[in-house]
Amino acid sequence: MSTDIRPADQNRLIANTMNEGSPQARALGFQTLEIGEAVAILKVPYRPEIVGRPETGVIAGGVVTTLLDHASGQAVHAALAEWTSIATLDLRIDYMRPAQPGRDVLARAHCYKVTRSVAFVRAVAYEDDPDDPIAAAQAAFMLDSSAGRKPGANFKPPRAGKSGDAA
């Protein structure tokens, strides 16, 4: 990222890019409410499409998992002095209670330690109060996951004429 961009603007740009650039985050409607100082707060708006069991009206656990992972990644970027690619190495989640039916779910993530190659994050998902969590997460992220290569450098185009390919 250019050094002409203020850190707060850079954090917001990265957060918005993560929300819109990830098909899953975009489909779930993730919104970054706050970003900066190694902290990210995201929201997933309640919608019937993301309910796990229609008879309960509770948001699916996989949505909560994705929200915690995504918020944690944004917190890592907010903790870094300059942009680098990251990848989730480990994500452990303790589910404490179901989300309340019909309610948006928030996630607050804090990147509390950054080493040369790994960043460590704690996060909670909740409706109103982080002290009454739906779930709590502990995560580790690999830094420079592309080993300095340009984005997309690991992808190879499909080979033409391979058996089974459409002509």
C-alpha positions as CSV (number, residue, x, y, z in Angstrom):
1,M,0.0,0.0,0.0
2,S,1.1,3.5,-0.6
3,T,2.7,5.4,2.3
4,D,0.6,8.4,1.1
5,I,-2.4,6.9,2.8
6,R,-3.0,7.5,6.5
7,P,-3.1,4.3,8.6
8,A,-6.8,4.8,9.5
9,D,-7.7,5.2,5.8
10,Q,-5.5,2.2,4.9
11,N,-7.2,0.0,7.6
12,R,-10.7,1.1,6.3
13,L,-9.6,0.3,2.7
14,I,-8.3,-3.1,3.6
15,A,-11.5,-3.9,5.6
16,N,-13.8,-2.8,2.8
17,T,-11.7,-4.8,0.3
18,M,-11.9,-7.9,2.5
19,N,-15.7,-7.5,2.9
20,E,-16.3,-7.0,-0.8
21,G,-13.5,-9.1,-2.2
22,S,-14.5,-12.3,-0.3
23,P,-17.5,-13.9,-2.0
24,Q,-18.5,-15.5,1.3
25,A,-18.2,-12.2,3.3
26,R,-20.1,-10.4,0.6
27,A,-22.9,-13.0,0.5
28,L,-23.3,-12.9,4.3
29,G,-23.4,-9.1,4.3
30,F,-20.4,-8.4,6.6
31,Q,-20.0,-4.8,7.6
32,T,-16.9,-3.4,9.4
33,L,-18.2,-1.0,12.1
34,E,-14.8,-0.1,13.6
35,I,-11.2,-0.7,12.5
36,G,-7.9,0.4,14.0
37,E,-5.4,0.0,16.8
38,A,-5.2,-3.7,16.2
39,V,-9.0,-4.0,16.8
40,A,-11.8,-4.8,14.3
41,I,-15.6,-4.8,15.0
42,L,-17.8,-6.4,12.4
43,K,-21.5,-7.1,12.1
44,V,-23.5,-9.7,10.2
45,P,-27.1,-8.5,9.8
46,Y,-29.8,-11.0,10.6
47,R,-31.5,-12.4,7.6
48,P,-33.6,-15.6,7.2
49,E,-31.1,-16.9,4.6
50,I,-28.4,-17.3,7.3
51,V,-30.5,-19.2,9.8
52,G,-29.2,-22.6,10.6
53,R,-32.5,-24.2,11.8
54,P,-35.7,-22.4,10.6
55,E,-37.7,-23.7,13.6
56,T,-35.4,-21.8,16.0
57,G,-34.6,-18.7,13.9
58,V,-31.0,-18.8,15.2
59,I,-28.1,-17.8,12.9
60,A,-26.1,-20.8,11.7
61,G,-22.9,-21.6,13.7
62,G,-20.9,-21.5,10.4
63,V,-21.8,-17.9,9.9
64,V,-20.5,-17.1,13.4
65,T,-17.3,-19.0,12.7
66,T,-16.8,-17.1,9.4
67,L,-17.5,-13.7,11.2
68,L,-15.0,-14.4,13.9
69,D,-12.3,-15.5,11.4
70,H,-13.0,-12.5,9.2
71,A,-12.9,-10.0,12.1
72,S,-9.7,-11.6,13.3
73,G,-8.1,-11.2,9.9
74,Q,-9.1,-7.5,9.9
75,A,-7.6,-7.0,13.4
76,V,-4.3,-8.5,12.2
77,H,-4.2,-6.1,9.3
78,A,-5.0,-3.2,11.7
79,A,-2.0,-4.3,13.8
80,L,0.5,-4.3,11.0
81,A,2.6,-1.4,10.0
82,E,2.4,-2.3,6.3
83,W,0.2,-4.6,4.3
84,T,1.2,-8.2,3.8
85,S,-0.8,-11.3,2.9
86,I,-2.1,-13.4,5.8
87,A,-3.6,-16.8,6.2
88,T,-5.5,-18.4,9.1
89,L,-3.2,-21.1,10.7
90,D,-5.4,-22.0,13.6
91,L,-8.9,-21.0,14.8
92,R,-10.4,-22.4,18.0
93,I,-13.9,-21.4,18.9
94,D,-15.9,-22.1,22.1
95,Y,-19.6,-21.7,21.6
96,M,-21.3,-20.6,24.8
97,R,-24.9,-20.1,23.8
98,P,-27.1,-19.7,20.7
99,A,-27.4,-16.3,19.0
100,Q,-30.7,-14.6,19.8
101,P,-33.3,-15.2,17.0
102,G,-33.9,-12.1,14.8
103,R,-30.8,-10.3,16.1
104,D,-27.7,-9.0,14.2
105,V,-24.4,-10.6,15.5
106,L,-21.3,-8.5,16.2
107,A,-17.7,-9.7,16.5
108,R,-14.9,-7.9,18.2
109,A,-11.3,-9.1,17.5
110,H,-8.1,-7.9,19.0
111,C,-4.7,-8.8,17.6
112,Y,-2.6,-8.8,20.8
113,K,0.7,-10.1,19.6
114,V,2.6,-9.9,16.3
115,T,5.9,-11.8,15.8
116,R,8.0,-11.9,12.6
117,S,5.9,-14.7,11.1
118,V,2.7,-15.1,13.2
119,A,0.0,-12.9,14.6
120,F,-2.2,-13.9,17.5
121,V,-5.9,-12.8,18.0
122,R,-8.7,-13.1,20.5
123,A,-12.3,-12.5,19.5
124,V,-15.8,-12.7,20.7
125,A,-19.2,-12.8,18.9
126,Y,-22.2,-11.2,20.7
127,E,-25.4,-9.2,20.2
128,D,-25.2,-6.3,22.7
129,D,-22.4,-6.9,25.2
130,P,-19.0,-8.6,24.5
131,D,-19.2,-9.7,28.2
132,D,-22.2,-11.9,27.2
133,P,-20.6,-13.8,24.2
134,I,-22.2,-16.2,21.8
135,A,-18.8,-17.5,21.1
136,A,-15.1,-16.8,21.9
137,A,-12.2,-17.5,19.6
138,Q,-8.5,-17.7,19.7
139,A,-6.6,-17.5,16.4
140,A,-3.2,-17.5,14.8
141,F,-2.4,-16.1,11.4
142,M,0.6,-16.6,9.2
143,L,2.1,-13.4,8.0
144,D,3.4,-13.0,4.4
145,S,1.5,-16.1,3.4
146,S,2.5,-15.5,-0.3
147,A,6.2,-15.5,0.6
148,G,6.6,-12.1,-1.0
149,R,5.1,-13.1,-4.4
150,K,2.6,-10.9,-6.1
151,P,-1.1,-11.7,-5.5
152,G,-2.2,-14.5,-7.8
153,A,1.3,-15.7,-8.4
154,N,0.4,-19.2,-7.1
155,F,-2.4,-19.7,-9.5
156,K,-1.8,-21.4,-12.9
157,P,-4.3,-21.0,-15.8
158,P,-6.1,-24.2,-16.8
159,R,-4.3,-26.1,-19.6
160,A,-6.2,-26.1,-22.9
161,G,-7.1,-29.5,-24.5
162,K,-6.9,-31.5,-21.2
163,S,-9.1,-34.5,-21.4
164,G,-12.5,-33.8,-19.9
165,D,-12.4,-30.1,-20.7
166,A,-15.1,-28.6,-22.8
167,A,-14.1,-27.8,-26.3
